[in-house]
Amino acid sequence: MGIRQLPRAPKRIRVDAQTFEHLELAQTVNLVVKDAFVAGAGNQRLDILASGGESWARRELATTKFPRGNTESQLQRVQYAQGGHCSTHAALSAAMLAQHALKAPVVQIWENEMDHVYALIGDPRDPVYGEKNTVVVDPWVGAPSACTLAEARLHDAGSGEVTKFRPERGLRTGVYNPGQPMPAQQVNIARNIYRMDTEQVDKRLAKINKTLRKDGVGIGAGLVDHIRRGQDAGTLFDCRVSTDPRTEYENRSTGQVKTFDALSPQTADRLRRGDAAMNAIMRTEGRWRK
């Protein structure tokens, strides 16, 4: 089930003024983080297809250069190659949120069951927030929407499986409480991201991958075929949403009603191109893996 197949009738949820503000901030962070990964996520199938494998290549460069899994290493991956997967997106999201004078904690969660990392504004263990007032920030999915934890569901477009977010079952990989900001070094990395152009990505990928260098394969159809034949092809994702993007939130204090599903033109275009390419593959070959 793709994005266009979601139910069309919007669902409306009433939230307090602070939660509404957090949803607005989360949408802004989703937009900025999404565009920082100029070719998309390195382990999302649609981004790989739309970018000719460039998103995957950027992830390869980033993880090879900075192999450690801590937050600083994740941020260095973004700074160096603008590549990565959900944990890299979550680290940059947390770094951006930590720069705001929030009265709520910012928490990074890794859920083993979903094999997914995301950020939260608020702590669901605290009754002040709970599921209904904790906000999820998850720009890794194809079309991110800010949502409350109560409405967060990761949707696998390939299998149709929908999984509820359950941070209580996950591991807290980062917690930034009010008055306890993210370390300055990490914030500085997040503030200084300089784009590596596609030509440099191609050249550097050839240096670290002997097989691609030997076969003369670069960004484009040849690299996509290489990825689809690779050992990790089956571990790549097609997760397009982590909530119903048509969900409306109403500010109890003002009566204002909004959705928080804004996409930049670049993201929307990449999503359309990736979806068209995936549909073509399924029509002609019937499966993702070669």
SEDRENPA-823561 format. One line per 2 residues: number of its first residue (from 1); for each residue x, y, z of C-alpha. Coordinates in pm, 1 decimal. Last residue first. Layout:
<sites>
NUM	X Y Z; ... .
</sites>
This chain:
<sites>
290	1761.4 -912.2 -885.0; 1591.1 -804.9 -563.1 .
288	1292.0 -569.8 -576.6; 1033.3 -812.1 -711.2 .
286	784.8 -865.3 -994.7; 1030.6 -809.0 -1277.7 .
284	843.5 -599.8 -1536.3; 551.1 -458.6 -1340.7 .
282	734.7 -453.3 -1006.6; 1033.3 -277.7 -1158.9 .
280	813.9 -16.9 -1329.3; 626.1 49.4 -1004.9 .
278	957.5 98.3 -825.4; 1073.8 348.6 -1087.2 .
276	748.7 545.3 -1064.9; 767.6 549.1 -683.6 .
274	1127.3 668.2 -692.5; 1044.3 947.3 -932.6 .
272	745.0 1061.5 -729.1; 938.5 1048.6 -401.1 .
270	1229.7 1240.4 -549.3; 991.3 1510.5 -674.3 .
268	820.5 1542.5 -336.1; 1155.9 1560.8 -157.9 .
266	1288.9 1831.5 -387.9; 965.2 2032.3 -376.7 .
264	989.3 2035.6 5.1; 730.2 1830.5 189.2 .
262	470.1 1950.5 441.5; 294.8 1676.6 642.5 .
260	208.8 1861.0 963.4; -167.5 1894.8 921.5 .
258	-327.8 2197.3 1076.5; -627.9 2319.0 1277.3 .
256	-628.4 2638.1 1486.7; -891.2 2635.4 1762.2 .
254	-682.2 2875.3 1968.4; -633.1 2702.2 2303.8 .
252	-726.0 2347.3 2204.8; -488.9 2354.7 1907.3 .
250	-638.0 2111.2 1659.0; -429.1 1845.8 1486.4 .
248	-525.8 1698.3 1150.8; -410.8 1355.0 1035.6 .
246	-364.4 1350.8 659.1; -5.7 1226.9 687.7 .
244	-124.8 894.4 838.7; 179.0 809.4 1047.7 .
242	532.6 682.6 988.9; 523.9 719.4 611.4 .
240	718.0 594.5 309.7; 903.3 293.6 442.6 .
238	1049.8 95.5 153.1; 1354.0 -48.2 325.4 .
236	1681.3 -216.2 233.5; 1764.0 -541.8 412.0 .
234	1690.4 -759.9 108.8; 1945.7 -577.3 -102.6 .
232	2213.7 -641.1 162.4; 2390.9 -917.2 -28.6 .
230	2402.4 -712.6 -346.0; 2208.4 -776.4 -666.4 .
228	1975.6 -478.4 -615.9; 2273.8 -260.7 -526.0 .
226	2465.3 -357.4 -841.2; 2154.6 -293.8 -1053.8 .
224	2121.2 53.0 -897.3; 2490.1 116.5 -966.7 .
222	2447.5 29.7 -1333.7; 2136.9 246.2 -1367.6 .
220	2317.8 557.4 -1248.8; 2601.8 650.6 -1016.3 .
218	2915.0 469.5 -1122.6; 3016.7 126.9 -1248.4 .
216	3351.5 90.0 -1424.1; 3361.6 -282.4 -1354.1 .
214	3697.6 -267.0 -1175.2; 3605.9 49.9 -985.1 .
212	3270.0 -94.2 -880.9; 3435.9 -411.4 -756.5 .
210	3718.3 -224.6 -584.0; 3485.3 -9.5 -373.3 .
208	3664.6 256.8 -165.4; 3826.0 456.2 -447.0 .
206	3531.7 416.3 -685.3; 3301.7 561.7 -420.0 .
204	3532.0 862.3 -388.0; 3506.4 945.6 -756.1 .
202	3128.9 903.8 -775.6; 3066.6 1106.3 -460.1 .
200	3298.8 1377.7 -591.4; 3098.0 1400.9 -912.4 .
198	2772.8 1411.7 -716.6; 2874.6 1717.1 -515.8 .
196	2969.8 1700.8 -148.4; 2754.7 1955.6 32.1 .
194	2895.9 2136.9 331.0; 2739.9 2075.2 671.2 .
192	2856.7 2311.5 943.7; 2577.2 2360.1 1195.2 .
190	2545.9 1989.0 1275.0; 2919.3 1965.2 1339.4 .
188	2903.2 2264.0 1574.6; 2613.5 2107.1 1766.1 .
186	2822.0 1793.7 1816.5; 3121.2 1987.6 1942.7 .
184	2900.0 2197.2 2172.4; 2773.3 1890.5 2359.1 .
182	2390.8 1860.3 2341.1; 2217.6 2080.5 2594.0 .
180	2143.7 2009.7 2960.4; 1916.9 2299.2 3065.1 .
178	1610.3 2116.4 2942.1; 1699.1 1746.1 2910.5 .
176	1889.8 1598.4 2619.0; 1866.1 1217.6 2609.0 .
174	2053.1 1004.0 2355.7; 2062.0 636.6 2260.1 .
172	1753.9 542.6 2461.2; 1700.9 175.7 2383.5 .
170	1364.8 40.9 2275.2; 1070.8 -142.9 2425.4 .
168	936.9 168.9 2597.9; 977.9 347.2 2264.0 .
166	685.3 151.9 2117.6; 605.6 289.8 1771.1 .
164	321.2 89.7 1619.7; 410.2 -130.1 1323.0 .
162	216.8 -144.5 993.6; 297.0 -425.6 750.6 .
160	191.8 -368.4 388.3; 478.0 -589.4 274.2 .
158	645.7 -351.9 30.9; 500.8 -25.8 159.2 .
156	627.9 -93.2 511.4; 441.1 155.1 734.1 .
154	582.3 275.2 1063.1; 296.2 381.6 1291.5 .
152	298.2 693.6 1510.8; -46.7 822.2 1615.7 .
150	-6.2 788.8 1994.6; 349.3 919.4 1960.4 .
148	214.7 1250.5 1835.7; 282.8 1339.5 1475.7 .
146	518.4 1529.4 1248.3; 490.3 1397.5 896.0 .
144	772.1 1248.5 687.9; 722.8 1146.4 324.5 .
142	994.7 893.5 239.9; 1075.1 796.7 597.8 .
140	1403.9 920.8 746.9; 1254.8 1250.7 869.2 .
138	1125.1 1093.8 1193.6; 1042.4 1347.3 1466.5 .
136	776.7 1203.8 1699.5; 592.2 1430.7 1944.7 .
134	504.9 1333.7 2302.5; 172.8 1486.4 2410.4 .
132	-64.7 1195.1 2345.2; 178.3 914.0 2423.3 .
130	255.4 1038.1 2774.1; 364.9 1399.0 2806.0 .
128	294.4 1527.1 3157.7; 261.5 1161.6 3261.5 .
126	639.4 1124.1 3212.9; 725.6 787.0 3058.9 .
124	632.9 930.1 2717.4; 922.4 1177.5 2741.3 .
122	891.0 1491.5 2533.2; 1010.8 1580.0 2186.0 .
120	1107.4 1244.3 2040.4; 1372.0 1135.3 1792.3 .
118	1392.0 829.7 1567.2; 1587.7 508.1 1520.5 .
116	1454.9 192.6 1353.5; 1526.8 -178.2 1355.4 .
114	1150.8 -224.5 1393.8; 1187.7 -481.0 1673.0 .
112	1515.9 -327.7 1790.4; 1370.3 15.9 1854.0 .
110	1640.7 280.0 1883.4; 1520.5 596.7 2054.0 .
108	1665.7 948.5 2063.4; 1514.7 1175.4 2328.8 .
106	1466.9 1552.1 2345.1; 1340.9 1672.9 2682.3 .
104	1070.0 1940.3 2703.0; 1111.5 2303.9 2806.0 .
102	1273.6 2368.0 2471.4; 1527.8 2644.6 2427.0 .
100	1606.8 2538.5 2072.0; 1953.5 2417.2 1971.1 .
98	1873.9 2070.2 2106.4; 1606.8 2032.4 1839.4 .
96	1864.4 2069.3 1563.3; 2101.6 1820.4 1723.6 .
94	1815.2 1577.2 1785.3; 1712.2 1590.6 1419.4 .
92	2073.4 1544.4 1307.3; 2103.8 1235.2 1526.2 .
90	1768.4 1099.1 1408.6; 1862.6 1132.9 1040.4 .
88	2190.4 952.6 1105.6; 2011.8 677.2 1298.2 .
86	1759.8 636.2 1016.0; 2015.4 582.3 738.9 .
84	2320.3 763.4 614.7; 2455.9 1014.7 368.9 .
82	2524.4 1385.9 355.9; 2885.1 1297.8 269.6 .
80	3109.3 1462.0 529.8; 2874.3 1663.6 751.0 .
78	2605.4 1397.3 751.4; 2853.8 1125.7 840.1 .
76	3008.3 1350.6 1103.8; 2666.9 1373.5 1268.3 .
74	2646.8 995.3 1297.8; 3001.4 985.0 1436.9 .
72	2906.3 1238.6 1704.2; 2595.6 1040.7 1794.7 .
70	2776.0 710.2 1844.4; 2780.0 432.4 1583.4 .
68	3147.6 424.9 1490.5; 3233.2 366.8 1125.0 .
66	3309.0 728.2 1027.4; 3484.9 726.9 688.1 .
64	3338.0 394.0 577.5; 2995.3 487.0 714.6 .
62	2990.5 817.4 526.7; 3123.4 689.6 195.2 .
60	2880.7 397.2 192.2; 2589.9 622.7 292.9 .
58	2675.9 862.8 11.7; 2681.2 573.4 -233.2 .
56	2339.6 450.1 -115.9; 2189.3 796.6 -169.5 .
54	2363.0 815.0 -508.2; 2211.9 487.4 -628.6 .
52	2059.1 639.3 -939.9; 1900.9 907.4 -722.4 .
50	1535.0 812.9 -771.3; 1603.0 440.3 -740.4 .
48	1811.8 470.9 -424.3; 1561.9 713.3 -271.9 .
46	1277.7 471.7 -347.7; 1465.7 179.7 -194.3 .
44	1549.4 349.0 135.8; 1883.5 236.8 281.1 .
42	2100.6 533.5 186.7; 1838.3 791.8 274.1 .
40	1782.2 1075.8 29.0; 1999.1 1228.3 -243.1 .
38	2049.5 1568.2 -75.6; 2038.1 1439.6 281.3 .
36	2025.2 1793.7 421.3; 1684.9 1830.7 251.4 .
34	1524.6 1575.0 481.6; 1688.3 1734.6 784.4 .
32	1544.8 2077.7 703.3; 1192.7 1958.7 624.7 .
30	1168.8 1719.3 919.9; 1304.9 1988.3 1151.9 .
28	1033.9 2230.1 1039.7; 765.1 1964.7 1087.9 .
26	899.1 1888.5 1435.5; 883.5 2257.3 1527.8 .
24	518.5 2277.8 1425.3; 439.8 1957.6 1615.2 .
22	617.5 2097.4 1921.2; 404.8 2411.4 1902.4 .
20	88.6 2198.4 1889.0; 213.9 1998.2 2188.0 .
18	261.8 2322.6 2381.0; -83.4 2454.5 2289.7 .
16	-269.1 2141.8 2402.8; -385.1 1877.0 2158.9 .
14	-711.9 1792.6 1982.2; -692.1 1517.9 1720.6 .
12	-868.8 1522.4 1384.4; -861.5 1226.5 1144.4 .
10	-878.2 1310.0 777.0; -1094.2 1104.5 536.5 .
8	-874.6 999.9 243.3; -771.8 657.4 368.0 .
6	-415.3 575.9 254.1; -379.7 443.9 -101.3 .
4	-186.6 744.8 -236.4; 92.0 679.9 14.4 .
2	156.6 329.8 -111.4; 0.0 0.0 0.0 .
</sites>
